[in-house]
Amino acid sequence: MNHPLPPDTANEPMAPGLRLPESERKEFSPEALAEIQAIMAKFPDKLAATLPALHIAQREFGFVSLSAMKAVAKAIGIPEGHVFGVATFYTMYQKAPVGKFHFSVCTNISCALRGAAQLLEKVCEKTGVKPGQGPSADGLWSVEEVECLAGCGSGPCVQVNHDVYDEFVDEQKLIEVMEACKRGDYRPWAK
Amino acid sequence: MAAIRTKPDPQIYTFPGFGTDKYPNLMLRGAGDLDNWHLKVYEQRHEGYVAMKAALKLEPVAVVEEMKASGIRGRGGAGFPCGLKWSFMPKDTPERKFTRYLVCNGDEGEPGTFKDRAILEYNPHQLIEGMIIGGWAMQCKLGFVYIRGEFLWLIEKLEAALQQARDAGYLGKNIMGTGWDYDILVYRGAGAYICGEETALLNSLEGRRGEPRVKPPFPAAKGAFGQPTTVNNVETLAAVPPILRMGGAEYAKLGTPKNTGTRIFGVSGHVKRPGLFELPLGTPMDFVVNELAGGSSTGRKIKAIIPGGASAPMFDEKDFDCPLDFDTVKARGSMAGSGGLICMDEDTCMVQATLRLIRFYAHESCGQCTPCREGCNWMEMVLYRIEHGQGRMEDLDLLASLTPRIGLRTLCPLGDAACGPMDSALQKFRHEFEHHITHKTCYATGSRLLSTVGAH
């Protein structure tokens, strides 16, 4: 049993938000703002627009940076702290940059029984990145180990960006998926 | 509007005899037919919106009575009678008018469960029809469908189907001349298993962190946006149109007397034909696993089956004949849960399997209640130690002493859910844990379940 030491944060900013990577973009596009306004109008309370607005922010900014959270708070008119709390609670909001093709590999029990652990290692080997380590040098790939994707009967399964799952993935299928990525058969991660 | 999915999925949905009187096809109608999200196809081929038109001619109370007569129990996991739940919603009085909401729980995150996905994929209109009938029965103002964020293509498909229903006049103002206004909104989750718990789902729907609320007040008194709300699973709502079509009394003849109707069982793990099988409740487990799913895929005997999604305690060989209904499974010490059967063969290391399950709960615990947040992490660490050959015999007692301090001591059932697999594995496969501690290696020789490159 190894007991990891706490990370050395002596030279880092005190506020947790300021330790997050920053995005180039700082503001929403007018179309995105209009989309958020439309969502706010549909629901009984404007606070309900927080999750959809963060999804839009992720699409626009590439990932949910601190500026993205601030832009969401400003667009809806709610406290920045609330948006930060929500964005850090949910795992689908990436708080750091990801590759152009983001692989989510399910390693939960049903997939694991059919070889998901070995598949995750294969994905890491082929893309050259490890889970949670950010995009590869060419910016193409990133990998994430996720919990159940509800593809249990057809595991192991992989989701590329937010597209339809690839099911019964073995080494051959993985190579096909990566080829298809390069061809542009998957929907892009961000604009 | 983005393109709607056309890639067929490789899942198995059918078996010999499916669709006959013995094994009626109620919720998986249209499975395998990717065109069924078109309103026209649903109406022409699958008696679409017949039940809705009939229900709108009935008094709302009569619809609730029909649901009560059907005896259907919630398919999300707890098995609470659906008709009773609907009748808890407060009625309008001359002094007080209520704004009521109906919420559909499509946050399918339970490992081993993949049924809601099939309904959303192949039968979205049946869900919409069920939600309209439910909305009419409780006189709701709005319906919400909360779907997990990973199902982006299904959300787009459901949005397209909803638009067709609006164009046909089944949603919107003054539906079918009844003077009743109703609409359904889709809400996309963002990857939190805990949002499958109804009050956490309501918090998430309001745009907050998905942390379960203190009950009471129950959602029927104070739910989404502070208004009376009913939360039903996708499968429960999709069962509403068939119930209304065939009549509650007729539906109650399916299954067993206290566990009526059909439900979709998902079989995964070491079986030849993993897939979804819609069966009357009370079907024996060994029939589902051996006859329908084809038995073990590895040629080795099946050692353990989880009968109701990852949260349910495991069954070993002597319980494989258990009829799959809520009461019998509970009496035998597990729970029918969400109907996901996970089969593990003889070569599966139960220490690894348990560690994988507990790691899931440690990861997904929302962090609100200390017993669950800390307890699941401790269980994971102790199991990790055993798995890596550094366990001690007293660790087994330590694990056994942890579960009673987590179970029933948290706001929501996630803590209890983590205790189920832990307790049952220790009870039924204790020799594997002991072997791990004394021999510093696995008792079983199957392939690894845990990856070496994980973020953990």
Interface residues (C-beta under 8 A of the other chain):
Chain A: M1 K42 F43 P44 D45 L47 A48 A49 T50 L51 P52 L54 H55 H82 G85 V86 F89 Y90 T91 M92 Y93 S104 T107 N108 I109 S110 A112 L113 R114 G115 A116 A117 Q118 L120 E121 C124 K130 P131 G132 E144 E145 V146 E147 C148 L149 A150 G151 C152 G153 S154 G155 Q159 H162 D163 V164 E167 F168 R187
Chain B: A2 R5 K7 D9 P10 Q11 I12 T99 E108 G109 E110 P111 G112 T113 F114 D116 R117 L142 R148 G149 E150 F151 L152 W153 L185 Y187 R188 G189 A190 G191 A192 Y193 S204 L205 E206 G207 R208 R209 G210 F225 Q227 G266 V267 S268 G269 H270 P274 G275 L276 I306 A310 G340 I342 M344 T348 A353 R356 L357 F360 H363 E364 C366 M381 Y384 R385 H388 Q390 S447 R448 L449 L450 S451 T452 V453 G454 A455 H456
